[in-house]
Amino acid sequence: MPIETRLPRVEIEFCTGCKWHLRAGWMAQELLLTFGNIIGELALIPGKSATFIVRVNGDVVFDRKDHGRFPEMKEVKQLVRGIIAPEMGLGHSDSAVQSAVTDKKQPSTSTSPTGEGATTTATATTSTGKGEATATTDATDEDSTAHPSDCKTCA
């Protein structure tokens, strides 16, 4: 008996050698939380060769190699929504520009390769009425955009 594919089908193919499991799983979780039962099927597909591809109904909507970077979650939600539920609102993921009324600044992030992975630095500055406060955090990201130099699968 053939297995029936439930549409719409969303696929996330990722390189296991690069250890992009968590990124793919997180993206799948976010899509399920956003679209719920609108998605008929969501598949995580183990791949190789530094692959990170998002497909909807078999059509590529984002390929890391074509763009030279990973997709932002907001971007993936908008691309998927455009195919499976164009009329659906995405709340804050639809907003292109932050309101000029608020005096809060958006956090900025930068990533720089450091051999084993990458260090991500995030800085947020907010106006508190008593001056400005700035917080900076550094964290190692094993799922960095840079392809790991020690990846045996993709070598």
N, C-alpha and C positions, 0 to 999 in steps of 0.2 A: 504494500500500500504506500503510495507516494506521500511525502510530507508536504503539507500545504503551507506556503509562505503567506504570512499575514502582512498586508500592506497598510500603511506605509512601513517600509523596512529601513532602518537606519543601521549602518555598519561603521565601526571604527576599527580600522586595521592599524596595528602598531608593531614596532620592532621589539621583540622579546630580548634580543641580545643587547639592546640599548637600555633595557629596563624601563620602558615607558608604560608598564602595566598600570601604575597608579594614576598617571595622567589619563589614560584611556578609560579606566574605571570611573574616575571622578567625572569625566566628561559624560559618560553614559548615565551616571546617577543624576547629574544636573539636567540632562535632556529628559529623563523620565519624570523628574520632579516638575519640570516646566510643562511638558506636553501630556503627561499622564496617559490616559487610554487613547489619545489621538494617535500615538505611535503603536502600530500593530506588532512590531517586532524590533528588538534592538540586539545587535550582535557585536561581540568583541572578537576580532579575528587576529590571532597571533601571526605575526609576519617577521620579516627580516630586512636587511639592507637599509636600515635607518628609515623605514616606512612609517608614516603617520598620515593616514588617509581617512576622510569622513565621506561616506556615500549615503545617498538617499535613493531608494528604489534602484540601486545599481549605478546611478550616475554620481560621479565625483563632484562634491561640492567644495572640498578643500583638500589640497595635497601639500604637505610640509615642504617637499622638495621643490615644487613649483613656486612657492611663496618665500622659501628660504627662512621660514619661521613656523612656530606653532600657531594655531588659530587662537584668538581670544574667545572665551566662552560666550560673550555677548555676540560676537561675530558668528559663531556656530549656531547659536539659537536663532539669529536672524536668517541665516541661510536655510536652515531646516524649516523654520516657520514659513518662509517664502514658498516652499514646495508643498508642505503638508497641511498648513492652516493659514493661508495668507491674510485672512480676516482677523486672526487672533492678535490681541495686544500683548506685549511683553513687559509692560510696566516700565521700570527704570532702564531696562535693556533697549527700549525704543528711543530714549532721550539721547539726542545727538550733542546738545550743548547744555552745560550746567547753567542754571538761572543766575543772572547777573545781580539779582537782589541779595543773595547770600554773600558773606565775606569769607566763607570757608574756601580753602584752596584744595584742589585734588591732590591725592598722594602721587608722588612720582617714583618710578622704579627704574633701576638700571641693572643690567646683567653683564658680568664680565667673566669670560672663561678663565679657569684656574687649574688646568691640567686634569684633575680627577673629576671635576664637574664644573659648576659655576657658582659664584657667589651672587646672590640677589640682594640689593640694597634698596630698601623702601624708606622714603622720607615723607612725612606728613606735617604740614604746618597749618595751625588753626589760630584764629584770633580769639582770645579768651576774655577780652575786656581789660585785662591787667597787663597786656603785652602779648607776645606771640610765643607759643611753645612748639618746639620741634623735636620729633622723635625719629631715630634712625635705627633700623634693625638689619642685621646681616644674617643670612641663613644659607647653608649649602643646599643646592637643588640638584638632586640626582637625575631629575627629568629635564635637564637643561636643553635648550635648543641645539647647543653644540653636540655633535656626535662624539660619544666617548672614544677616546683613543685606544682603550683597552677592550673594545667590543670584538669578541672572537667570532661572533656570528656573521658580522658584516665585513670582516677583513678580506 
